[in-house]
């Protein structure tokens, strides 16, 4: 099924959009409260909670997820991270996200993932020497924007540049450019707070919301089961990584190693996050879906790959309409 649209880019987009509409249709009937994260600087400053049954929020969320899925497919395609061109990475992103219907349509982690995907794209582009300074700065800048939407992404700051040694030699000037890209958004944020006299209020109120080693996801509907499913998928791609990337070229393999490290580190971040809700598990989705797609594509029999995809689809439908 997924192989049918492989060659035509327009049909690719149409198929991903149709798949998104099918799997996210439940959001029109699900009652969401306010955004439950307390660790978003942007949401705090703008007083966004998206509380109530607002249809426009759902439509904006669908557009955002479609953009993310398309960008993930572009990331994988341009860097030739898989042995063939397919829709699996973006499709798996939509699918795994839909396994957890409690995630608010405009969760700050979901919005932050958009900038992480773009940052990862620019990080992989630093192998081109002519554009290297611009790409390093852009990667840091977008990652910093992600942290403004969800503070946990700050923990990715050192990882993104140091783990880049997996596919390129990181030099001192790269570190300086990366640091500038990280500092710049926070410089403007601090300047705004200083000019509006909110520095003390921000420090006392926002930072007081950051409560570590609290795990509210345990008490959400089937929270342990849903996190367990994501954990099993992560363990699967980690264990099978060597065989899954054996058919890729050395350049793609190095970048896939970077994504593997990102997956492992993201799992650690999830365990160390503040007020850990089910929505925080989205931190691991980007590296997970890329590696999962690579694993599926190396399976020689298409019917096995499609059966695996169909099983996850059924699980998502069950959690959306029957196990809530």
C-alpha positions as CSV (number, residue, x, y, z in Angstrom):
1,X,0.0,0.0,0.0
2,X,2.7,2.5,1.0
3,X,4.9,1.5,-1.9
4,X,2.2,2.4,-4.5
5,X,2.8,6.2,-4.1
6,X,6.5,6.0,-3.9
7,X,7.4,7.6,-7.3
8,X,5.0,10.6,-7.4
9,X,5.6,13.4,-4.9
10,X,2.2,14.9,-5.3
11,X,0.5,11.6,-4.6
12,X,2.9,11.2,-1.6
13,X,1.5,14.4,-0.1
14,X,-2.1,13.5,-0.9
15,X,-1.6,10.1,0.7
16,X,0.0,11.4,3.8
17,X,-2.8,14.1,4.1
18,X,-5.5,11.4,3.7
19,X,-3.8,9.2,6.3
20,X,-3.5,12.1,8.7
21,X,-7.2,12.9,8.3
22,X,-8.2,9.3,9.0
23,X,-6.0,8.9,12.1
24,X,-6.7,12.4,13.5
25,X,-10.4,12.4,12.9
26,X,-11.0,11.4,16.5
27,X,-9.7,14.8,17.7
28,X,-13.0,16.4,16.6
29,X,-14.8,14.3,19.2
30,X,-12.3,14.2,22.0
31,X,-12.7,16.7,24.8
32,X,-9.5,18.5,25.6
33,X,-8.8,20.7,28.6
34,X,-6.1,23.3,28.8
35,X,-2.6,22.5,27.7
36,X,-1.3,20.5,30.7
37,X,2.4,21.4,30.3
38,X,3.8,24.0,32.7
39,X,7.2,24.1,31.1
40,X,6.6,26.3,28.0
41,X,8.1,29.8,28.1
42,X,6.1,30.9,25.1
43,X,2.8,29.6,26.4
44,X,3.5,31.1,29.8
45,X,4.4,34.6,28.4
46,X,1.5,34.7,26.0
47,X,-0.9,33.0,28.4
48,X,-1.9,30.3,25.9
49,X,-3.8,27.3,27.2
50,X,-6.1,26.5,24.2
51,X,-8.8,25.5,26.7
52,X,-12.3,24.5,25.4
53,X,-13.6,22.9,22.2
54,X,-12.0,25.1,19.6
55,X,-12.2,23.6,16.1
56,X,-9.6,25.9,14.7
57,X,-7.0,24.5,17.2
58,X,-7.6,21.0,15.7
59,X,-7.2,22.3,12.2
60,X,-4.0,24.1,13.0
61,X,-2.7,21.0,14.7
62,X,-3.4,18.9,11.6
63,X,-1.6,21.4,9.4
64,X,1.3,21.3,11.8
65,X,1.5,17.5,12.0
66,X,1.2,17.3,8.2
67,X,4.1,19.7,7.8
68,X,6.2,17.7,10.3
69,X,5.5,14.4,8.6
70,X,6.4,15.9,5.2
71,X,9.6,17.4,6.6
72,X,10.6,14.1,8.2
73,X,10.2,12.4,4.8
74,X,12.2,15.2,3.2
75,X,14.9,14.8,5.9
76,X,15.2,11.1,5.3
77,X,15.0,11.4,1.5
78,X,17.6,14.2,1.0
79,X,20.1,12.5,3.3
80,X,19.4,9.0,1.8
81,X,18.9,7.5,5.3
82,X,16.9,4.6,4.0
83,X,17.6,2.1,1.2
84,X,14.6,3.4,-0.8
85,X,12.3,6.3,-1.0
86,X,9.1,5.7,1.0
87,X,6.4,7.3,3.1
88,X,7.2,5.2,6.2
89,X,8.9,7.9,8.3
90,X,6.2,10.5,8.1
91,X,3.4,7.8,8.3
92,X,4.9,6.3,11.4
93,X,5.2,9.8,13.0
94,X,1.4,10.3,12.5
95,X,0.6,6.8,13.6
96,X,2.7,6.7,16.8
97,X,1.4,10.2,17.8
98,X,-2.2,8.9,17.3
99,X,-1.6,6.0,19.7
100,X,-1.8,8.6,22.5
101,X,-5.1,10.5,22.0
102,X,-4.7,12.4,25.3
103,X,-2.0,14.6,23.8
104,X,-3.4,18.1,23.3
105,X,-3.7,19.1,19.6
106,X,-1.4,22.1,20.3
107,X,0.8,20.5,22.9
108,X,4.0,22.6,23.5
109,X,6.1,19.5,22.9
110,X,4.4,18.9,19.6
111,X,5.1,22.5,18.5
112,X,8.6,22.2,19.7
113,X,9.1,19.1,17.6
114,X,8.7,21.2,14.5
115,X,11.8,23.2,15.3
116,X,13.7,20.1,16.3
117,X,13.1,18.5,12.9
118,X,14.2,21.7,11.1
119,X,17.3,21.9,13.4
120,X,18.2,18.2,12.6
121,X,17.9,18.9,8.9
122,X,20.3,21.8,9.1
123,X,22.7,19.8,11.3
124,X,22.9,17.1,8.6
125,X,23.6,19.8,6.0
126,X,26.8,20.9,7.6
127,X,28.6,18.3,5.6
128,X,28.5,20.8,2.7
129,X,31.4,23.0,3.5
130,X,30.2,26.1,1.6
131,X,27.0,26.3,3.7
132,X,28.5,25.0,6.9
133,X,28.6,28.2,9.1
134,X,25.0,29.1,8.1
135,X,23.8,25.5,8.8
136,X,25.4,25.3,12.2
137,X,23.9,28.6,13.2
138,X,20.5,27.7,11.9
139,X,20.6,24.3,13.6
140,X,21.3,26.0,17.0
141,X,18.8,28.7,16.4
142,X,15.9,26.4,15.6
143,X,16.8,24.1,18.5
144,X,16.7,27.1,20.8
145,X,13.2,28.0,19.5
146,X,12.1,24.5,20.4
147,X,13.3,25.0,23.9
148,X,11.2,28.2,24.2
149,X,8.2,26.1,23.5
150,X,9.3,23.3,25.8
151,X,12.1,23.8,28.3
152,X,13.2,20.1,28.2
153,X,14.8,20.7,24.8
154,X,17.5,22.7,26.6
155,X,19.1,19.3,27.4
156,X,19.6,18.7,23.7
157,X,21.9,21.8,23.3
158,X,25.2,20.0,24.1
159,X,24.1,16.8,22.5
160,X,23.3,18.2,19.0
161,X,26.8,19.6,18.4
162,X,28.9,17.1,20.2
163,X,27.2,14.0,18.7
164,X,27.8,15.6,15.3
165,X,31.3,14.1,15.4
166,X,29.6,10.9,14.3
167,X,29.5,12.3,10.7
168,X,31.7,15.4,10.6
169,X,34.7,16.7,12.6
170,X,33.5,19.5,14.9
171,X,35.9,22.4,15.1
172,X,36.3,25.3,17.6
173,X,34.7,27.8,15.3
174,X,31.7,25.5,14.9
175,X,31.2,25.6,18.6
176,X,31.3,29.4,18.6
177,X,28.7,29.7,15.9
178,X,26.6,27.1,17.6
179,X,26.8,29.0,20.9
180,X,25.8,32.2,19.2
181,X,22.7,30.5,17.7
182,X,21.7,29.2,21.1
183,X,22.3,32.4,23.0
184,X,20.6,34.8,20.5
185,X,16.9,33.9,21.1
186,X,17.4,33.9,24.9
187,X,19.2,37.3,24.6
188,X,16.1,38.8,23.0
189,X,13.8,37.0,25.5
190,X,15.8,38.5,28.5
191,X,15.8,41.9,26.8
192,X,12.0,41.7,26.5
193,X,11.5,40.7,30.1
194,X,13.9,43.4,31.2
195,X,12.1,46.1,29.3
196,X,8.7,45.0,30.5
197,X,9.8,44.6,34.1
198,X,8.9,40.9,34.2
199,X,12.2,39.4,35.1
200,X,11.4,38.8,38.8
201,X,7.8,37.6,38.0
202,X,9.1,35.2,35.4
203,X,11.8,33.8,37.6
204,X,9.6,33.3,40.6
205,X,6.4,32.0,38.9
206,X,7.6,30.1,35.8
207,X,10.5,28.4,37.4
208,X,8.4,27.4,40.4
209,X,6.3,25.3,38.0
210,X,9.3,23.1,37.1
211,X,8.7,20.1,39.4
212,X,11.2,17.3,38.8
213,X,10.7,13.6,39.2
214,X,6.9,13.8,39.1
215,X,5.2,11.3,36.8
216,X,1.6,12.3,36.2
217,X,1.5,10.1,33.0
218,X,1.2,7.0,35.2
219,X,-2.3,8.1,36.2
220,X,-3.5,9.0,32.7
221,X,-5.5,6.5,30.7
222,X,-3.4,3.4,30.1
223,X,-0.3,5.6,30.6
224,X,2.0,2.8,31.4
225,X,0.8,0.7,28.5
226,X,1.2,3.5,26.0
227,X,4.7,4.4,27.2
228,X,5.5,0.7,27.2
229,X,4.5,0.4,23.6
230,X,6.8,3.3,22.6
231,X,9.5,1.7,24.8
232,X,9.2,-1.6,23.0
233,X,9.4,0.1,19.6
234,X,12.5,2.0,20.8
235,X,14.1,-1.2,22.1
236,X,13.4,-2.9,18.8
237,X,15.2,-0.4,16.7
238,X,18.1,-0.2,19.1
239,X,18.6,-4.0,19.1
240,X,18.2,-4.3,15.3
241,X,20.2,-1.2,14.4
242,X,23.3,-2.9,13.1
243,X,21.4,-5.2,10.7
244,X,18.9,-2.5,9.7
245,X,21.6,-0.1,8.5
246,X,23.9,-2.7,6.9
247,X,22.6,-1.9,3.4
248,X,23.0,1.9,3.7
249,X,26.2,3.7,2.5
250,X,28.8,4.9,5.0
251,X,27.6,8.5,5.0
252,X,24.0,7.6,5.7
253,X,25.1,5.1,8.3
254,X,27.0,7.8,10.2
255,X,24.0,10.0,10.3
256,X,21.8,7.1,11.4
257,X,24.2,6.6,14.3
258,X,23.6,10.2,15.2
259,X,19.9,9.5,15.2
260,X,20.4,6.4,17.3
261,X,22.3,8.4,19.9
262,X,19.5,11.0,19.7
263,X,16.9,8.4,20.5
264,X,18.8,7.0,23.5
265,X,19.4,10.5,24.8
266,X,15.8,11.6,24.2
267,X,14.7,8.6,26.3
268,X,16.9,9.8,29.1
269,X,15.4,13.3,28.8
270,X,11.9,11.9,29.0
271,X,12.8,10.3,32.4
272,X,14.4,13.5,33.7
273,X,11.7,16.0,32.4
274,X,9.6,18.2,34.6
275,X,6.0,17.2,35.3
276,X,6.2,14.2,32.9
277,X,2.9,13.9,31.1
278,X,2.2,11.5,28.2
279,X,2.7,14.4,25.9
280,X,6.4,14.5,26.9
281,X,7.0,11.2,25.2
282,X,6.9,13.1,21.9
283,X,10.5,14.0,22.5
284,X,11.5,10.5,21.3
285,X,9.2,10.4,18.3
286,X,11.5,12.0,15.7
287,X,14.5,9.6,16.0
288,X,12.2,6.7,16.7
289,X,10.2,7.0,13.5
290,X,13.3,7.5,11.3
291,X,14.9,4.3,12.7
292,X,11.7,2.4,12.7
293,X,11.2,3.2,9.0
294,X,14.8,2.1,8.3
295,X,14.1,-1.2,10.1
296,X,10.8,-1.8,8.3
297,X,12.4,-1.2,4.9
298,X,15.1,-3.7,5.3
299,X,12.5,-6.5,5.9
300,X,12.6,-8.5,2.6
301,X,8.9,-9.4,2.6
302,X,6.6,-6.5,2.1
303,X,3.6,-8.3,3.6
304,X,5.5,-8.6,7.0
305,X,6.2,-4.8,6.9
306,X,2.6,-4.0,6.0
307,X,1.3,-6.3,8.8
308,X,3.5,-4.5,11.3
309,X,2.1,-1.2,10.1
310,X,-1.4,-2.5,10.2
311,X,-0.9,-3.8,13.8
312,X,0.1,-0.3,15.0
313,X,-2.8,1.2,13.1
314,X,-5.2,-1.1,15.0
315,X,-3.6,-0.3,18.3
316,X,-4.1,3.4,17.6
317,X,-7.7,3.0,16.7
318,X,-8.3,0.9,19.9
319,X,-6.8,3.6,22.1
320,X,-8.8,6.4,20.3
321,X,-12.3,4.9,20.4
322,X,-12.4,2.0,22.7
323,X,-9.7,2.2,25.4
324,X,-10.2,5.7,26.8
